[in-house]
Amino acid sequence: DAKTTQPNSMESNEEEPVHLPCNHSTISGTDYIHWYRQLPSQGPEYVIHGLTSNVNNRMASLAIAEDRKSSTLILHRATLRDAAVYYCILPLAGGTSYGKLTFGQGTILTVHP
Amino acid sequence: SAVISQKPSRDICQRGTSLTIQCQVDSQVTMMFWYRQQPGQSLTLIATANQGSEATYESGFVIDKFPISRPNLTFSTLTVSNMSPEDSSIYLCSAPGLGSFTYNEQFFGPGTRLTVL
């Protein structure tokens, strides 16, 4: 998988927006950008993914830079339940690499009440 | 989506023994994956389990230590053999959701927390 760089930790207040950055300067043209998060004592859960255009779903928004070398996961109104480790991943697609995920250290998000 | 369950949820074992972890998916999936999460660390892929073929192991993991079975399209087991305290970790299984052949969306089980004394 292409390498990603994320801040080790970030903090937010409840009900405020959170912007979680990810740098992936070696991304290739066919690499999707995926975000997962791991809540305390749980397995990771899929958050969102995108290729070129910005994406929205019920959990978050993904803003992708025009050159695709960086992306930002946006939580529009953080809640205490959003406190988790957030992973930005560029999975290899197809063949024997299908489905494999390489997890970096991720960003620990702390949400203050 | 896929719902994945694991058994046991946690266990405490003596060194030198083996533990078999079960992973059940609520739908048929071609591929299942096993990960390890050491204390305070991120997840590391152990192996890919395909139904009807031998598991494929990642660098640093061997079949003698982590034998895997995949008897059908909804079930897999991972055995941690001849355990030592260094094997104390959370072991997680995952599987792709339906329709995710392009997007690699994965669903994860809750994990099995293993402590080796």
Boltz contact constraints between the chains, C-beta under 6 A:
constraints:
  - contact:
      token1: [A, 43]
      token2: [B, 92]
      max_distance: 6.0
  - contact:
      token1: [A, 43]
      token2: [B, 108]
      max_distance: 6.0
  - contact:
      token1: [A, 43]
      token2: [B, 109]
      max_distance: 6.0
  - contact:
      token1: [A, 43]
      token2: [B, 110]
      max_distance: 6.0
  - contact:
      token1: [A, 43]
      token2: [B, 111]
      max_distance: 6.0
  - contact:
      token1: [A, 44]
      token2: [B, 108]
      max_distance: 6.0
  - contact:
      token1: [A, 46]
      token2: [B, 105]
      max_distance: 6.0
  - contact:
      token1: [A, 49]
      token2: [B, 103]
      max_distance: 6.0
  - contact:
      token1: [A, 91]
      token2: [B, 104]
      max_distance: 6.0
  - contact:
      token1: [A, 99]
      token2: [B, 31]
      max_distance: 6.0
  - contact:
      token1: [A, 99]
      token2: [B, 96]
      max_distance: 6.0
  - contact:
      token1: [A, 99]
      token2: [B, 104]
      max_distance: 6.0
  - contact:
      token1: [A, 100]
      token2: [B, 45]
      max_distance: 6.0
  - contact:
      token1: [A, 103]
      token2: [B, 42]
      max_distance: 6.0
  - contact:
      token1: [A, 103]
      token2: [B, 43]
      max_distance: 6.0
  - contact:
      token1: [A, 105]
      token2: [B, 42]
      max_distance: 6.0
